[in-house]
Amino acid sequence: MTYDVELANRIRGELVNYRKVEEKKMFGFLVFMVNGRMCLGVRGGEMMLRLSPDLAAEAVQRHGCSPLIMKGRVSKRMVMIDESVMTSQKNFENWIMLALNFIKPTGPAKPGNTASQQRNKSASRI
C-alpha cells in the first residue's frame, strides 16, 4: 500500500479537533475512521471520501472528482479527489467537510451493527 504521506498529514491536521479518530489500512488505502465510521482515505496522491449516494453523484460532476472503482465495480458512495484540486487549503477543507458532514448525523457505529447485519434483519422480517 502506497500513499502520499504529506496528504495523510494534511488530513490528520484537519481531524485534530475530532475525537475518536482511528487510522486503518484497508482496501489498499490508509483510511481515517471518525466515530467508528469510515470517512476519508488516502491512496497514492488521491483522497477518498465516503458520501451519500446522492452527494457522491453530485460530487463526481465537479472537476477532479471521480467515483472510486474497485475490482471493476463503481462505488455509489466513495469518490476519489485528484491531488490537483487540493492545492488550495480552502478546496481541501471543503472536500473534507463534505465527508465529515455526511457521517455526523449517523452517530457512532455500534459494534456488531454492520450494514450487512441490518440487511439480514430486514430480510428476515419479510
Secondary structure, 3 states (H helix, E strand, C coil): CCECHHHHHHHHHHHCCCCCEEEEEECCEEEEEECCEEEEEEEECEEEEECCHHHHHHHCCCCCEEEEEECCEEEEEEEEECHHHCCCHHHHHHHHHHHHHHHHHHCCCCCCCCHHHHHHHHHHHC
